[in-house]
Structures are given as structure tokens and as C-alpha cells.
Amino acid sequence: MWEWAGQQPQCCLKLGTDAAAWAETERNWRGRRRYRCVASPLPDGTLKPSSTELNVSDAVTLQGRIRTLVGLQAEGQRDEGSLLPDLPRRITLLLPDTAVRAMVLHLDELPARSDEREALIRWRLGQEQLFSLAGAKVVSQMFHAVPGDERRVHTVLTVAIQESVLQQYETLCEAVGLIPHEVGITSLQLFNLWQGAFGGLRRKKTEFLWANVADRSLTTMVFQQGRPLFYRCKLLGSHAMDAGEPSGLLDKIIEECGASLDVCQQRHPAVAIKHAILCVDRELTGLKTRLEAGLDLSVEQMGWGALERLGVTAKEGHQGMASLAAMAGVS
């Protein structure tokens, strides 16, 4: 989502509430990319994503898990003589969606100068009064008007993160020899993967709901003509933790997806959503059928299976959404 310099890193670390994942890519002797990834569960409470409070509650445990993940990959690379694992490594760092605040703004005018654009965006965010911008880093992505659309000139997807939260993640990575070169959030990175690897570019001109279940939260986005209209991230609370009652979690997700569609419809009455893209772990595979029935949607589920044609592999037992997000960071 944002970057500090140069070429995209070939490694990605995804940190989340329940798991950490590591992915990297390299080219074989034919010049074709090969992907590998591993994941590790995290003890409950090790990482507590928040947009206002410090996120890492047990840095020692988390550093150990990260070293193990990176070490597995580094050992394999030492066999091939491709990298020196003890050197600092540039990475893409993916944070949980709940570690930031994101919002879609619609602007009639957009200044040409970057400093004026940033000032306008921060002012608009302040007008919404949804969260404090004191000590926050704000980044944004512009989506210009579709030809013939005179009602809305510019769409801006904004992401705000507290500098103290970002610094804690950066310090954690640096302690294990990793340098965050790019920092992003899980849902947006998965969306980029869907566009590039799952044929999403062909369907950008349609209207659809994007729903991602990860890190005990649900992120929903509504897209129209390739631009985001609506963004919402909702904690799933105790429903996400009670593995013995999956039905309650499914009901909660469907309810929140419906609420997002209702709010979007109120703001944009002309939008009629009939299609959805769903990102969810295999343990909740029944969600697709219930989402179709409950909200009258045609649902496409994004997962590891469709990546096989790209030559993407994961170690057995690690094909969850955390691993997929990490893979998205290097794809």
C-alpha cells in the first residue's frame, strides 16, 4: 500500500491475530518464478491488532516465531547458495486490517500538487470525525472518474495508521533482521492478487462486493467500474474465537455483509450488487452457499486451488488465508 524506495521485495511477512506467515519468490534457471511459503500459529494474545493501541503484547514470542519462519526459508536458500541469511532482508510487511483505519472519499476536485492533495485528504478525514489524525501517517490511492460519470470526479481510498503502531511493527522486524520496505494491509493485498492471478482485471468494470474474513475480523468493500465505493472493517468478536460454534460465526458474517450492502445502498442508491468475491479459510467453506442464499448473491470463493496453475506451492498444512496473504505480498 505504501513504500519507501525501489524495487518490490521478494519476501513477505504477514502478521495476524492467530498466525504469522512468510513467503518468498525466486526465479529458476529458466527464468520462471517459484513461490514458497510457510506459516506458524501464534499463541492467543501475542498480537492484538488495534488502530489506537500498541499491537505487540509479547515481542519475545513473536520474534521467535518469525525467526523460525525466516530460518526455514533461509536454510533452503543456503543449499542453493542464493542468499546469505544473516544479512538484513528487505520485505513487504502485511498488517491486519484492524491495525489501520481506512475510508473511501469522493472528491469533486483534486489539487495537482501532492502537498495540497494530502492537506485536502486529511481535512476531509477530519471532517468525517471518525478517528483522530494526531500522530497518524496517511496514505492514499487515487481512482479517477470513469468517462461519462459527471456526478463523482475522483475517488480516494485512504489508509491511516498511528506512527506509534507502525514503529512497533518496524522495530519488531528490525530485531530479527528484516527491513520493511513496503507496508500494506491484508485485504488490499489479497484484492491485488485477485486482480492479477484470478482474472479480476476482466471484471473490474462490474459492481461487486469484496469480503475477506481474516484475523477475527471481516473487511467488506464495494467496487463499481474499478473504483471502491465503500469500505468497512468489523471485528467479529467472540464469534471468531468459538471454533465449536461455526454456525454462529457464519450468521455473524452474513449479517455484517448485509449491513455493509445496506449502508452502501443508502449512500449510492443506483448501485445493485449481485456478485461477491469471498476470501475465507477452508474451515468456513460453508459460508459461500449460505451467503448466496442469505443475500441473493452469486459468490466466487478465492483460495489456494486457483493458484496451482501459477506454480504456487505451500508446505503441507499451511494453505490458509495467512499464507495466501503472504503469497500475495510477493506476487
N, C-alpha and C positions, 0 to 999 in steps of 0.2 A: 504493500500500500504506500509506504514511503521509503526513501532510500537516501544514502549519504554519498555514494560515489560508485562509478564504474560498472563493470560487468556483473551480471547476476551470479550469485554464489552457486556452487554445485552441491551444497549441503543445506539441509533444512532441519531445524529443531522445532517441533511442535510441543508446546506445554499446555496442559489442561488440568481440569479438576481431578480426573481419575487416572490419567495416563500421560506419559511423555513418549514421543515418537521421534525417530531420527531417520532421515532419508538422504541419499546422495546419488548422483548420477555421474557416469563417466562414459567415454567412447571406447569401443573395442577397436581391434586392428583394422576393421573395415570402415571405421568412422561412424558406426551406429551407436546410438545411446543405449546404455544399460542402466537400469534402476534397481536399487536395493533399499530395503527399509526394515527397521526393527522397532519394536515398541515395548514399553515396560509399564505395568500398573504402578500407581502411586498410592502410598498409604493415605487413608482418609485424613483430610486436614492439612496435608503437606502444602497444597496450593489452594488458596481461597480467592478466586478472581473477584475483583471489585474495581469499580471506576473511581472510587474515592479513597479507599484504604489500601495499605500495603498488602500485596498479594501473597508473598512467600512467607509462610509461617515456620517452615523447617528447612532452612537453606542447606544444612549439612546432608540431610537425607536426599534432597533433590539433587544436589551436586553429585552425590554418589551414583544415583540412577543415571544422570546424564553422562558421567564418565564411563559407566558400563555400556551405555548405548553407543557412544562415540568410539569406545575402545574396540567393540566388536567390528565396527566398520574399519577402523584404522588397522587392525590386525590383518584383515583381508587384503588391505591395500599394501601393507608391508610385504606380503608374499609376492605381490606383483611389482614391488619396487616403485610404486607410482607416487607415493607421498611420504613425508616424514610426519608421523602423527604427533610428535611433541612440539611442533610449530603451531602458533596461533592460526586458527582457521576461520575464514570469512564464512558467515552463514546467513541464511534467511531465518528469522525468528518469527514464529506464529504464536500469537497470544489468543486466549479465549475471547469470544465476543464480548463477554461481560466485563472485561478489563478496560473497555473503552466506552465512549458514548458516540453513537453515530446518528446522523439525521439527514434527511433529504430536504434541500432548499430549492425553491423555484424563484428565479430572479428575472425581472424584466430587462435589466441591463447588467452588464458585466464589464468593469473597467479593464482597459488594456494592460495597465501596469500591475505587476504582481503584488506590490505592496498595497495598492489601493484595493485589489481584489480581496486580499487577506483581511484588510480592515473591514470591508463590507461584509464578508462572511462572518467574521467574529461579531460584528454589530448585530447581524440578523440572528445569530445563535443566541446572543444576549437578549434580544427582543423576545425570543421564544420562552426564556426563563425556565428552561428545563433542567439546566445544570450550570454550575459555576465554571467560568473560564479562567479563574485566577490560577496561575501556575500550570496552565494546560498548554500542550502542544496541539495545534490544529492543522490537519492536512485535508486536502480535498481533491476530488476528481470532477472535472467538468464534462457535462454532456450537452452539446449544443442542440439547438432546435432542429426538429425534423422539418424538411421542406414542406411548406403549406400549413404548418402549425403556427398560427399567429397569436394564440392565446398564451403560450408559455415559451419564452425565448430561451432561457438557459436553466438547466437542471444541475445542481451541485450536490454530490454525495460528500458529506463532511464526516471526519472522524476526529474526536478529541480524546486525548489521553493526558492524565496528570503527569508532569515531569517526574514527580517522586515515584510513581508507579513504574514508568518506563526505566528510570535509573535503577530500580531494584532488579528488574529483569536483565538489564545490561551488565550490572555488577555480578549477578549470578553466572551469566555466560562467560564473562571475562575470567572468573575464578577457575573455570575448567578449560581455559584456553580457546574459547570461542569468541569471535568478534562479530556482533550483529551488524551486518552490512545493510540489510533490508529488514524492516519490521512490518508485519501485516497482521490481520485478524483472520480467524479460521473460515468464516462463511464467505468472505470476499475472495479468499484464495481458492476455495472449492468452486466458487462460481467461475473463476477464471479457468480452472481445469475443465469444467463442464463445457465452456465455450470452445476451448481448443481441442479437447480429446473426445468429447461426446457429441459432437455435431451441433453444439449450441449456437454457433455463428449462423447457421442456416435458419434458426428460429428466433433470432433477435428481434425481428420485426413483428412478432406476435405479442400478445398480452398473456402473462403467466405469473403464477405465484411460485416463489422460491422458498423452500422450507428446509432448514437444517437443524437437526437435533444433535447437540454435542455439548459436553461439559455441563450437564444438568441444566441446560437452557435451550430455548427454541428461538431461532432467528428467522423471521419472515421478511421477505422483500417482494414487492410487486413491480414488474417491469412492463413497460409499454414502448414499442418502437425502439428497443435497445437502450432505453433510459429507465433508471429507477424512479418510481413514483412514490414509494413508501418503504420505510424501514422500521422494524420493531424487534427488539430483543427482550425476551421474557424468561425470567428464571422459572424453572419447573418445580422447584422446592422439593418437598418430601416425596412427591410422586416419582422423581427421578432417582431416588435412593432406594425405593422399596421394590427390589427385584422380584419379590414374591407376589406382587400385585401388578403385573404388566397391564392389565385391563384399565386400571385407574390412570396409569401414565398415558395410555393411548387416548382415553377420553379427554384428558387434560390437553394433549397436543391438538386434537381435533377441535376442541373448544377454543383454544388460543388462535389456531389458524383461521377459524371462522370469525373471531373477533377482529383479527387483522384485516380480513377481507371487508368486514363491515365498516371499519374506520376508513379504509382506503376508498370504499364506495361512497361514503359521505363526503369525502374531500374531492373525489373525482367521479361524479355521477355517470359519466359516459363510459367508464371502464367496466367491462364484463369479463370476468376471469372464468375460463372453462378448463384451463390446463395448469398443472402444477409439476414442479421438479422437486423430488424429495430426497434428502440426504439423511440416512439413518443407519445405525448399526444393524447387523443381521438379526440380533435378538428381538428387534421390533419389526420384523418383516411383515407382520400382520397389519401394520399401520397403513400400508398402501391401499389395501382393499377397504378398510374402514374409512379412510379419508375419501376415497372415491364415492362410497355410499353416503357418508355423512354430509359431504359438502357438494355433491354432484359435480365432481371434477374428474378429468382424465389425468391420471397421475403416472409420471415416469420416475422410476427409482434409480438413483445414481449409486453405483457401487463398484467394487473391485472387478467384477466379471467382465465389464466392458473394456477394462484396461489391458486384458490379455493380448489383444491384437496389437498393442503398442510394445509388447515385450516387457511389460512391467511385472515384476515379481516381488513378493514379500515373504519373509520367513514364515513358516507354518504357524498358525495361531495368532498372527499379527495383522490379519486383514480386517481391522476395524476402521472407524472413521478417523481416529487419531493418526493411524498410519496413512490413510488416504489423504488427509490434510497435509501431512509432511511431504508426501509424494507430490502433492500439488505445488508445494513450495519450490520444487526443482524441475517442474515440467514446463 
